[in-house]
Amino acid sequence: MATRVWDYLPEYDVERDDLIDAVETVFQSGQLVLGESVRAFEAEFAAYHGARHCTGVDNGTNALKLGLQALGVGGGDEVITVSNTAAPTVVAIDGVGATPVFADVHRDTYLMDVEQVEAAITPRTRCLLPVHLYGQCVDMAPLERLAEKYDLVILEDCAQAHGARHHGRVAGSMGRAAAFSFYPTKVLGAYGDGGATITSDDVVDANLRRLRYYGMEQTYYVVRTPGHNSRLDEVQAEILRRKLTRLDAYIAGRRAVAERYERALGDTELVLPATAEGNEHVYYVYVVRHPRRDEIIEALRAYDIHLNISYPWPVHTMTGFAHLGYRPGSLPVTEELAGQIFSLPMYPSLPVEVQEKVIAALREVL
Ligand SMILES: *Cc1c(COP(=O)(O)O)cnc(C)c1O
């Protein structure tokens, strides 16, 4: 059978009864939209992060968009983030009418180089948007100092970092607000689309709730500005409630996969993931680096192993973002990495024999 970087079927095989029961629970509940499961999941997800509030939304991109709007970020504002991210991070910033501004990343962790952020701040900067990429957190203390000094808000993109910790603090508890995706591949994944924005700011939370519900506080009445229809689905919320109780086990499973890769590949020319000081990595993806990346991926196809690249094109080089005016060469580390990085299979239910097959094939190819 073909080997891919991600597969949910081994997990479904184990969790099937619980997931079917989740669906049945919602179907029997008599309330299919914004019911008890969404309310309970929001309370439980907020509690996991020590946050006061959580608003469930329809996907991670809208969790970011509504997060930005709830923080008052919009047309004319600049938001500093990275180009080495999933394009949706930048789609969301562009989607609220703000202008994304990119800092380059660290060569070893692939995360935002916070030392470059201050130089990117202008009088129009409103928001810092760190992306906790691949499963570990951006260095937050210097960003928090900049936010304080220049009166900026921090919105964390936690779509790849459920349960990751940074000097003991959990991802999502460090900004004014934080956006999560529950796309099926994520560390906490639904069986379809889902997302959430968490905050401990009561005003920001009230904004979020209104924005996901057409702009209404009360049914049939749009109060301040028109919002969106961005509700988290009730069935997905009940599935997520069940899976949230297993989040720490999923993370432990991912770490066990990462440790096996480290033991088996540590002596090769592959550059394995580096964990920054103070971080507890959750390995959303297991990103390695090699100058002959394309040859390696091609050679592995002969073993029916199909790897992935997160991400092959830096966002600022995409034609869809030409209007931002970045030229090739403007973010040298991001651009160099994009030609060398690739991802090995990583999910908690990855069968050991499949991982061993990947390791053996990789060692032969290298
Ligand atoms: C997945 C992801 C998103 C978008 O989430 P969706 O649920 O797919 O809309 C945003 N940012 C990052 C870093 C992501 O990995």
The ligand as a Tripos MOL2 file, in Angstrom:
@<TRIPOS>MOLECULE
LIG
   15    15     1     0     0
SMALL
NO_CHARGES

@<TRIPOS>ATOM
      1 C1         -4.0870   24.9070    8.5200 C.3       1 LIG1
      2 C2         -3.5650   26.2640    8.7560 C.ar      1 LIG1
      3 C3         -4.3920   27.4020    8.6420 C.ar      1 LIG1
      4 C4         -5.7680   27.3600    8.0700 C.3       1 LIG1
      5 O1         -6.6600   26.5020    8.6610 O.3       1 LIG1
      6 P1         -7.9240   25.9790    7.8220 P.3       1 LIG1
      7 O2         -8.7370   25.2860    8.8480 O.co2     1 LIG1
      8 O3         -7.3890   25.0540    6.7700 O.co2     1 LIG1
      9 O4         -8.6130   27.1590    7.2420 O.co2     1 LIG1
     10 C5         -3.8550   28.6370    9.0140 C.ar      1 LIG1
     11 N1         -2.5900   28.7510    9.4390 N.ar      1 LIG1
     12 C6         -1.7560   27.6910    9.5110 C.ar      1 LIG1
     13 C7         -0.3580   27.8920   10.0060 C.3       1 LIG1
     14 C8         -2.2120   26.4290    9.1590 C.ar      1 LIG1
     15 O5         -1.3860   25.3740    9.2440 O.3       1 LIG1
@<TRIPOS>BOND
     1     1     2 1
     2     2     3 ar
     3     2    14 ar
     4     3     4 1
     5     3    10 ar
     6     4     5 1
     7     5     6 1
     8     6     7 2
     9     6     8 1
    10     6     9 1
    11    10    11 ar
    12    11    12 ar
    13    12    13 1
    14    12    14 ar
    15    14    15 1
@<TRIPOS>SUBSTRUCTURE
     1 LIG1         1 GROUP 0 **** ****
